[in-house]
Amino acid sequence: MTESSASEDGEMGGATRAIGADIWPVILSGGSGTRLWPLSRTERPKQMLTLGQDQPMILATAARAVGAGYHDPIVVAGEAHRELVEKAFEGAPLSALILEPAARNTAPAIAMAAHHVAAADPEGQILVMPSDHLIRDEAAFRRAVDSARELATDGWLVTFGIQPDHPETGYGYIEAGEPLGAAGRRVATFREKPDRETAEDFLRSGGFYWNAGIFLMKARAYLDALAAHEPRIASACVEAFEASGAAGKVVRPGYDAFFRCASQSIDYAVMEPAEKKAVVPVDMGWSDIGSFAALHEVLAQDEDGNVAVGDALVEDCRGSLLWSDGPLIGAVGLDNLVVVAAEDCVVVLPRERAQDVKAIVEKLKAAGRSETERVTPR
């Protein structure tokens, strides 16, 4: 690491040396802003939106991992989102903001945070969390984390499996094996997103959980597993860490070394091939809010199942989501539709086809239009 990464107040790579704080929250703040377009854009990704809460989703993520035994969070984000993250965390605690020079998926992103933690606290555990998920029962989440600590201390790579309540085809699944103490179970297999029939089988048989992409593990255990299963990525991340520099809490990995990293997820790079992997099942009211249909489910509905946000008037509608960030929406006689009016554009589609908003995004990108990137003045 270059000299600029060690500051006068005792920080190494932007991560405060606080050995007593044994869990270091690591918040992954990536995303291209397509699944909730036009509310989210590349320059205003989902985690920067409030989506019915009183704070941006990235801050809500940080707030559920605070208190005794928790260090201030580390955020890993792209260079293009630096100002957004810094603005979101104004007045809020932050250990480090690691800025990736290029998107390389979650395996390298987590490795950079793990190196910073391991340098400051060799026994430190990292609690890896996506920045844009909703958890309604945060007490259940914290209990699950507490119950996973012993497994992580023993070198297990722990993931948290969401108790499914319907046969969801949009999530990957974790198949649980034999018990590991009172809380956890060995991971038998990871399953890809299933078809409807397979998802129904998973639900009936039990022992299958949604993969939420939340992990607890020793930083050193993760780095060792990455080196064992993806040595080229691990080597590039070591070089990127050693070449990183910092200005205050902003940390920039070595540019050339990081660019040599293959783009790979933690699931494929580490969790699937690892031997010592565990799942802690939890029912905590989780949603990744990955579509407007999911957003409709998590927000307060009227007696007819409608959600109206912003300047929206509803008459004789059922099961619809009406969201205005600008003009008045007047809706009459709609059944199970999504109508979103942003500052510069409007999208309308059936609720059951909410994922298909990506088709419009792809058309806009093909046409070279800027609405996928930013709000376009009219």
N, C-alpha and C positions, 0 to 999 in steps of 0.2 A: 504494500500500500504506500502511496506517495505521502510525503510529509504533510501535505495539506489536509490529510484525512484525520489527523490527530490534533484536536483543538486544545486551547489552553485550559479549558474548564474540565478536562479529563474525559472528553468524548473520543471514542474510537470509531471512525466511519459514521459519525452521527448517532451512534447508539450509546446512551449513557451507561456507565459502569455501575450497575446496581445489582450486585450479586444476590441480594436478598429477594429480589423480585424474580421468582423462578419460572413464571410463565410470561412469555413475550408475545403479545398479539401481533400477528402479521396479517395485514389487510391488503388483499390483491385488488387493485383498482385499474383493471383493464376494460375492455369492451369497446365495441364500435358503434353502439347506439342505434341498432337497426330493429330490434324486436319490439320496441315501443315507439317506433317512428310514427308520427312526427314530434312527439313529446321529447324523445331523446334523439340526439344527433351525435356525430363523431366528436364535435367540439362541446357537447353537453350530454355526456353519457348518463345512463340511468341512475348510477350511484350518486349523482349530484342533484337528483330530483327529490322532492319530499314525498310524493305519491301518497298523500293522505296523512302523512306524519307531520310532526312539528319541527323536524330537522332533516337535512339531507340523509339519504340512506347510508352514506359512508360514515357519517357521525353516529348514527344509530348503531352501526356495527361496532364502532369503537366503544360506545357507551355500555355495551353488554359484556365487556371484558375489562372491568375496572375493580379496584379495591385491593385488599390485602392479598399478596401473592402474585399480583399482576404488575408488569412493567407498563410504561407508556407505550402506545402502539408504534409499530413500524409500518409505513405504507409503501407499497411498491407500485409504481405507476409509470406511464410513458411520459417522455419529456414534454409532449404537447399538452399534457394535463397538469403541469406543475402549478400554474396559477390557480386553477380550479381547486386543487387539493389544498394549497396554502390558504386560499380564501375560506374554504370549508372549515379548516382547523384553526382559524384565527381565534385566539383565546382558549383553545382546547389543547390538552397535552399531546405531545408527539415526540417520539424518540428520534426517528429518522424518516426522511422521505427519499427513498431510493428510486432514481429515475433511470429507467431502461432506455438505452439509445435506440432499441428496436424491439418490436413485439416478438417474443420467443416462447410464448405459452407459459404454463405454470411451473414446469420443472426447473428451468433456469431462474425464474422470478423468485421462487421459494429458496433456491440455493443461494442467491445473493443475500437474502435476509438471514438465512441460516448461518452464513459465514460471519455476518456482523454480530449475531448473537453469540456464536461459539467463541469469537475473539474476546468478547466482554465477559461471558459467563459460560465456561466449558460444560457445565451441567444444565444449562438453561434449556427449557422446553419452548417450542414455538406452537402457538395456537393459530393455525392458518384459516382465514375466513375470507370468502368472497365479500366484496364491498357492497353488493346490491341485493342481498337477500333479506326477507322479512321473517322475524321470529316473534310470534305473539306471546309465547310463554317463556320469557327470558329467565325466570327462576328455574324452569326445567332444564334449560340450556346450561346454566351454571352448575346445576347438580350433575349433569352428565359430564361436564368438563372435570369437575372435582373427582368423579368416580373413575375417570380415565387417567388421572395423574399417576397412580401406582403402576399401571401398565406402561405408560410412557417412561417412567423412571427405570423400569426394567428393560428398556430398549425396544419395546413394541412400537410400531408405527400404527397409530390409532386413528380410525375414521369414525364418523358419527352417522349411523344409519337412521333415516327417518321412517317411523312406523307408517306404512301406507294405509290410507283409508278408502282408496278406490283404485281400479286397475289402470294406472297412468302409463301411457305409452311414450311420454315425452322425457322421461328420466331414465338413466341407467340404474341398475339394481345391484345390491350387495347380497350375496347368499351367505348366511352365517353358519359356522360350523360348531364345534364343541365349545362348551363354556370355558372361560378363562377367569376364574374367580366369580365374584358376585355380580359384576356389572358388564363385563365384556365377553365377546365370543371370538374365536378365531375366524378370520375371513376364509370361507371355502372358495368362492369364486366371485369375480365381478362379471356382471351381465350387461350387454349392450341394451340400448333402448328396445323394448320388445314390441311385438304386434299385440293387438287387443287380446287375442286368445291366450297368448303366453302370459301377459300381464294378469289376466284373470286367474290363470293357474298359480302364479306367484302369490296372489292374494289369498287364494283358497288354501294353499299348502302351508303358509306361514314360514317364518325364517328368512324372508326376503325383505329388504329395506331399500328405500330410495337413497341414492348416492348424492349427498348434498355438497360434496367437495369441501368439507370442513375436517381439519386434521389436528391432532395433538401428538407431538413427538419431540424427542430431544433433537436440538439442532444438529448435534454431532452424529446422531443415529441416521438422520436424513442424509447428511453429506456422505456418510459411509455407504449407505444403500445406493445413492446415486453413483458413487465411484464404482461400486460393484457391478451395477447393471447398465449404466450409460457412462463409461469412463471418458469418452470424448467430451460429452457435455460437462461432466464434472471437472475435467482438466481445464476447459475453457473458462468455467466459472471461477476456478481458483485463480487463474491469471487475471480475469476481470476484476476480482476482488482485490488482488494485490496491486493492481494498477489503478484502483479507484481513488478519487479525490473528493473532498468535501468542503463545502462552504457553509458553516453553521450546521444545520440539520439536513441540508440537501446533499445527497451522496450520488455521485455519478460513477458507475462501474467503468472499467477500462473499455474504451470504444471498440478497438480492433478485436480483442479477445471475446467480448460479448457477441459481436457479430458472427463469430465462428460457431456459436452455439446452434445446434439443431433446434428447431421448434418442436417441442414435445411436452405433453401434459404430465403431471405427476402420476396420474393413473397408469399410463402406459410405461413411463420411464422407471417408476419406482414401485408403486403399490401392487401392480399385477405380478411382477416377477419376485417381489420380496417374500421371504419365508415368514418373517416375524411380523405379521400384520393382523390387526384386531379391529373389531367393530363394536361400538357401544350404541345399542339401540336407544332411541329417544323419541318421544312424542312431545313436540314443543311448538306446534302451530307454525310450521315452517312453510315458506313459499319462496321460490326464486323469482317470482313475478316475471316470468319469461314470456308473457303475452298479455294482450288486453283481456283475454278471457280469464287469466289468472288474476289480473288486477281487479276485474269485476268481482271475483270471489272474495278478495280480502278487504274490500271497502264496504262501508255501511250501505245497506240496500233498503229501499222503501218497501211497503207492503206488497208491491207488485214485482219485486225483484230488480228494480231499476237502481242504478247508481248515477247520480247527477253531480258533477263537480264544475265549479265556475258558473258562468252565466248561461244556465240551461233551464228551459221550461219544458215540462213533461205532461202530456195529456194522452191517456188511454194507451200507455206503453207497458210492455212487460219484458223483464229479463234483459234490459238494454243498458249499455254504458254510454253516457253522454258526458263528454269532457270538453270544456272550453277554456283555452288560454287566451282568448281574444273575443271574437264576435259572439253575439247571442245565438244559442242553438234553440230552435223551437221544434219540438218533436211531437208528432201525433200518430198514434196507431202503429208504433214500431214494436216488433217482436224479436227479441234476442239479436239485436244489432249493436254494433259499435260505431259511434260517431265521435270523432275527435277533431276539434277545430283548434289548430295551433295559430300562432301569430300570422303565418304566411301560407298555410295550406290546410286542407281538410281531407280526412280519410274516412270512408264508410265501408263496412264489411260485416258479414254475418259473424256473430260471436263464435260459432263453432269453427270458423275459418280464420280466427285471429292470427294464427301463425303465418298466414299467407300475406301479411303486410310486407314481408320481405320481397315478394314479387314486385311490388311497386318500388321498393328501394332499389332493387336490381335494375329496373327500367330507368329510374332517375340517374343511377350511376352510369349506365350505358349511354345515356344522352348527355353526359357531362354536366348535369345540373348540380347546383350547389346546395339544394335543400337537404340532402342527406348529411352534409357537413355542418351547416350552420343555418340560422334563421336568415332568410333572404328578405331584405326590405322591399316593400311594394310601392 
